[in-house]
């Protein structure tokens, strides 16, 4: 450890840097030599200064090393990029040289057919001796090789037809590893043929015998080199949509042979397919029709010569990008380059738009359609709810847009809405039910309606040109609203919250629902239809509570004036009655703190007006009759009690007091209820007017003792 350079404490620095430095002995010696506390303090300050100087030096060294490390990493990245480019150039040069060699061999085969036959037989079995290669020039040698393969592998005879053009190219033992955890799975034996790759597992009790595992056509097979990462080395990956498998060779040499022979066999397969398509695309001479003696046939022949047939037009499928299109699509799908895959499909469709449908075109279409199905399956999986739901609606735009370009608008719409429904449901479930109900409802409404609004905007962006999908979105919005109302009702109405809390919660939900009008979507009527049952139940339940409380007070009614004892209490009661809409309450107050009304009538007035105010917050047209009938039932309990007491009371003073309370009910409270109801609803209530008139008729004969309760 370096303690810096220079300074007056060089001797102290050397002493501390020495290898045999002992802190205890040093402190003991320093304590004996010091004259007092001042010397120790000065020595401590010198050591502290050396410590700070050392720390600064360390920081400078670490920072310098860190900068050098960053620069080195950048240089390594540049070098890696250049090496990759160099490797790519070498690969291209190798491909060009092999293509030139292949062309020269083909030219030699055309010049000398016997030489070409011997070369083909030698390629069929590269392990034969040179003298035996000439003897294997016939089809029997290839057939014998394939028959031997079928005898070694159980279960592949039906899957691998004996074809004269099929022959074995390469084979060997491999070890398969799990692609996710890199754990060894099994030992396999791979047989590479000129058009496919057969993978078989070794039978445990039979040496040299195998059981069929999988068969992969070379057209849909991609080979990827896996970098060595000890102890995992000598590996390569085979990509076959929708799966991939990793194999380990015995050593690096065998791995290199596998990679080279796989690429060469795929290349030969593509060249043979290209030559076959070129031969099929060549125009065939039409048969010469027999001469006709009909003089009118000449005119018809002339007309037919003027109109060229669609079959005579040759579709050029020998272009390099068309020949490599199936493999390019496989690579794009494996690399999740969905846009590139769809661009290739659009390019092909545009090229073949005005071309006749010949047999080579049909075969090319069949190969491309298989890739389209694979691409569609991948995009469908991207939109499935099993995938991560994070990222919001925009995270689905890539897959949705490519499905629409593939002509799958209906499927894209369905999967997009299912994905968003799962996301909304998950967001609602993750909300914690804690604290006050109103706080939870605020969070619930914010999460749900924000998600709904974002989904609507993303839907409008993705499906702008597909008007037929908007009806599906409306249906989805209705089902999502039902899910929201279920969570809302479970928290607000099932937990028996007060009517005021329920009214505030419904008000919050309505305000959030109005936000959807920004995009032209009005779901207010849906939330009304879904909440009407629960709100009806809440109104009737609260009505029953008021009726029971009123009947209980009526049973204990003594018809006495209220004494509020203090002016403050009287002033508070005035404010409460004024907030209820009773503006002439002062005429019912007496001297000091007396009120010329009974406690029962005052309590009934406050409770009824509070019920009316909260009910009007919940009001919508479907609740009109429920609210009106509840008000009538509540008012009837008080009115009938007053009328009954007026008939039965014999004491003149109490009877006059009861009339005063009845006058307050009929002439003050009931008109206030009618007025407030009309203001909140927008139209007068005939039932309330009839109730007031009927109550006035009941007071015509106050001497009668008949009860109407």
Buried (B, 14 or more C-beta within 10 A) or exposed (E): EEBBEEEEBEEBBEEBEEEEEEEEEEEEEEEEEBEEEEEBEEBEEBEEBBEEBBEEBEEEEEEEEEEEEEEEEEEEEEEEEEEEEEEEEEEEEEEEEBEEEEEEEEEEBEEEEEEBBBBBBBBBBEEBEEEEBEEBBEEEBBBBBBEEBBEBBBEBEEEBEEEEEBBBBBBBEBBBBEEEEBEEBEEBBBBBBBBBBBBBBBEEEEEEBBBBBBBBEBBBBBBEEBEEEEEEBBBBBBBBBEEEBBBBBEEEEBBBBBBEBBBEBBBBBBBEBBEEBBEEBEEEEEEEEEEEEEEEEEEEEEEEEEEEEEEEEEBEBEEEEBBBBBBBBBBBBBEEBBEBBBBBBEEBEEBBEEBEEBEBBEBBBEBBEBBBEBBBEBBBEBBEBEBEBEEBBEBBBBBBBBBBBBEBBBBBBBBBBBBBBBBBBEBBEEBEEEEEBBEBBBBBBEBBBBBBBBBBBBBBEBBEEBEEBBEBBEEBBEEBBEBBBEBBBEBBBEEEBEBBBBBBBBEBBBEBBEBBEEEEBEBBEBBBBBBBEBBBEBBBEBBEBBBEBBEEBBEEBEBEBBEBEEEEBBEEBBEBBEEBBBEEBEEBBEEEBBBBBBBBBBBBBBBBBBBBBBBBBBBBEBBEEBBBBBBBBBBBBBBBBBBBBBBEBEEEEBBEBBBBBBEBBBEBBBBBBBEBBEEBBEEEBEBBEEBBEEBEEBBEEBEEEEEEE
